[in-house]
């Protein structure tokens, strides 16, 4: 699985009663595909996977794979704090759908030691039907995946563990990893704001939140960074930075769903304990979009 370019951490559209909004999911998936995403990541943090039952997740994937078909690859999030249950879930997804890889976040809540993290991922690598991408996001999980453990896993499981989604916010650590990881191991930015500088350093791309909404512009930024067009990177980064920040003003995915609602792609509904974006945040989104001369019809023109 080549994780280069723009991956979109797809939001899960809900109706007000909390049920899956199937037409909105199809509309959003079509939007990101037609506007340049290189692949989709489903059932991640942005997709509110932890609030859905296994049956609901399977139903979401059924709709998503039906809509996307073979146009771009789909990576599926499969993480948690019960190692054996994650392995079982991976096998279920792979049995039903043409999954290209799994993205697996560090176990949260029970907070394993570094050696526990290694053993956890080794267990998954030995049992997963598809390649694994590690996911380090300590600001959310309270667990940091040390570089030494990433390197051990990359070297011990070269065909099963193919990359790291790095949302540590530590580009110095990223530089150290780039200098040591084996050939073919992919570092992927997990943060929109740092994506361009990370790619200029050697990361292969980003798994983006803002890419749900402004897919075309985010793709232009990532493409410019990958080709070393520094002037274009600076111009696009300065234009997109206010929206990147707003996308986390009230947490993720609350904020991005507020922006998607402003663009007419989905409703803003989330599942508890998250609440929908406030009117104040949505007003800020409208102002930011106006400064970019973006309207629903402009961003969705290719859809």
MOWOCOR-V911405 format. One record per residue. N is the residue number from 1. RES is the residue in one small letter. BURIAL is I if it has 16 or more other ideal C-beta (glycine too) atoms within 10 Angstrom, else O. D_CENTER is the distance of its C-alpha to the mean C-alpha in Angstrom with 2 decimals. Layout:
n=<N,N>
res=<RES,RES>
burial=<BURIAL,BURIAL>
d_center=<D_CENTER,D_CENTER>
This chain:
n=<1,2,3,4,5,6,7,8,9,10,11,12,13,14,15,16,17,18,19,20,21,22,23,24,25,26,27,28,29,30,31,32,33,34,35,36,37,38,39,40,41,42,43,44,45,46,47,48,49,50,51,52,53,54,55,56,57,58,59,60,61,62,63,64,65,66,67,68,69,70,71,72,73,74,75,76,77,78,79,80,81,82,83,84,85,86,87,88,89,90,91,92,93,94,95,96,97,98,99,100,101,102,103,104,105,106,107,108,109,110,111,112,113,114,115,116,117,118,119,120,121,122,123,124,125,126,127,128,129,130,131,132,133,134,135,136,137,138,139,140,141,142,143,144,145,146,147,148,149,150,151,152,153,154,155,156,157,158,159,160,161,162,163,164,165,166,167,168,169,170,171,172,173,174,175,176,177,178,179,180,181,182,183,184,185,186,187,188,189,190,191,192,193,194,195,196,197,198,199,200,201,202,203,204,205,206,207,208,209,210,211,212,213,214,215,216,217,218,219,220,221,222,223,224,225,226,227,228,229,230,231,232,233,234,235,236,237,238,239,240,241,242,243,244,245,246,247,248,249,250,251,252,253,254,255,256,257,258,259,260,261,262,263,264,265,266,267,268,269,270,271,272,273,274,275,276,277,278,279,280,281,282,283,284,285,286,287,288,289,290,291,292,293,294,295,296,297,298,299,300,301,302,303>
res=<x,x,x,x,x,x,x,x,x,x,x,x,x,x,x,x,x,x,x,x,x,x,x,x,x,x,x,x,x,x,x,x,x,x,x,x,x,x,x,x,x,x,x,x,x,x,x,x,x,x,x,x,x,x,x,x,x,x,x,x,x,x,x,x,x,x,x,x,x,x,x,x,x,x,x,x,x,x,x,x,x,x,x,x,x,x,x,x,x,x,x,x,x,x,x,x,x,x,x,x,x,x,x,x,x,x,x,x,x,x,x,x,x,x,x,x,x,x,x,x,x,x,x,x,x,x,x,x,x,x,x,x,x,x,x,x,x,x,x,x,x,x,x,x,x,x,x,x,x,x,x,x,x,x,x,x,x,x,x,x,x,x,x,x,x,x,x,x,x,x,x,x,x,x,x,x,x,x,x,x,x,x,x,x,x,x,x,x,x,x,x,x,x,x,x,x,x,x,x,x,x,x,x,x,x,x,x,x,x,x,x,x,x,x,x,x,x,x,x,x,x,x,x,x,x,x,x,x,x,x,x,x,x,x,x,x,x,x,x,x,x,x,x,x,x,x,x,x,x,x,x,x,x,x,x,x,x,x,x,x,x,x,x,x,x,x,x,x,x,x,x,x,x,x,x,x,x,x,x,x,x,x,x,x,x,x,x,x,x,x,x,x,x,x,x,x,x,x,x,x,x,x,x>
burial=<I,O,I,O,I,I,I,I,I,I,I,I,I,I,O,O,O,O,O,I,I,I,O,I,I,I,I,I,I,I,I,I,I,O,I,I,I,I,I,I,I,I,I,I,I,I,I,I,I,O,O,I,O,O,O,I,I,O,O,I,I,O,I,I,I,O,I,I,O,O,O,I,I,I,I,I,I,I,I,I,I,O,I,O,O,I,I,O,I,I,O,O,I,I,O,O,I,O,I,I,I,I,I,I,I,I,I,I,O,O,O,I,O,O,O,O,I,I,O,I,I,I,O,I,I,O,O,I,O,I,I,I,I,I,I,I,I,O,O,O,I,O,I,I,I,O,I,O,I,I,I,I,I,I,O,O,I,O,O,I,I,I,I,I,I,I,I,I,O,I,I,O,I,I,O,O,I,O,O,O,I,O,O,O,I,I,I,I,I,I,I,I,I,I,I,I,O,I,I,O,O,O,I,I,I,I,I,I,I,I,I,I,I,I,I,I,I,I,I,I,I,I,I,I,I,I,O,O,O,O,O,I,I,O,O,I,I,O,I,I,O,O,I,I,O,I,I,I,I,I,O,I,I,I,I,I,I,I,I,I,I,I,I,O,I,I,I,I,I,I,O,O,O,I,O,I,I,O,O,O,I,I,O,I,I,O,O,I,I,O,O,O,O,I,O,O,O,O,I,I,O,O,I>
d_center=<15.19,14.78,11.37,13.12,12.36,9.67,6.60,5.34,2.99,6.69,9.05,12.05,15.26,18.19,21.86,23.96,25.18,21.75,21.80,19.24,19.87,20.02,21.21,18.48,15.78,17.67,18.08,14.46,13.55,16.67,15.90,12.68,14.50,17.72,16.52,15.21,11.66,12.10,9.85,7.68,5.42,7.68,8.92,6.35,7.43,6.83,8.62,11.40,12.00,14.46,16.69,17.19,19.86,19.59,21.58,19.29,16.19,18.40,19.56,16.18,15.46,19.00,18.57,15.33,16.85,20.06,18.74,16.72,19.27,19.24,18.12,14.79,13.27,11.07,9.32,9.79,8.85,12.30,13.17,15.84,19.19,21.36,21.10,23.36,21.71,18.30,20.26,22.01,18.93,17.58,21.04,21.11,17.93,19.27,22.64,21.66,19.03,18.48,15.25,14.55,12.91,11.57,8.90,11.16,11.08,14.50,17.03,17.58,20.86,23.18,22.14,23.35,25.15,23.90,26.01,24.58,21.04,22.48,24.30,21.39,19.25,22.47,23.22,19.96,20.35,23.88,23.09,19.83,20.71,17.85,16.37,14.15,11.41,12.09,9.83,11.90,11.37,15.07,15.17,13.72,15.21,18.41,18.20,17.95,17.60,20.57,20.64,23.67,21.95,19.10,21.99,23.99,21.34,20.63,24.41,25.34,22.88,22.41,21.90,19.76,17.36,15.98,13.54,11.85,8.51,10.64,10.13,13.90,14.94,17.73,18.20,21.63,20.29,17.96,21.14,22.94,20.45,20.56,24.32,24.46,21.85,23.45,23.32,20.42,18.01,14.85,13.35,9.93,9.34,6.80,8.91,9.93,13.52,13.95,12.19,15.56,17.75,15.62,15.84,19.51,19.96,18.72,14.95,14.06,11.20,7.93,4.20,5.29,6.23,9.73,9.19,9.62,13.04,14.36,13.02,16.34,16.68,13.32,14.12,17.56,16.49,14.48,17.43,19.92,18.52,18.53,22.08,23.27,24.33,24.60,26.40,23.85,20.98,23.01,23.81,20.34,18.94,21.85,21.34,17.67,17.91,19.42,16.69,13.96,16.09,16.84,13.25,13.69,17.44,17.54,14.39,11.00,10.91,14.64,14.58,12.21,14.21,17.29,16.45,15.71,19.06,20.80,19.85,21.09,18.03,17.74,19.59,18.46,19.13,17.20,18.48,20.54,20.44,18.25,20.31,19.74,19.61,23.12,25.39,25.60,21.91,22.09,25.19,23.45,20.82,23.83,25.55,22.70,22.28,26.05,26.22,23.98,26.16,23.27,24.21,22.66,24.87,23.92,20.14,20.63,23.54,21.95,20.86>
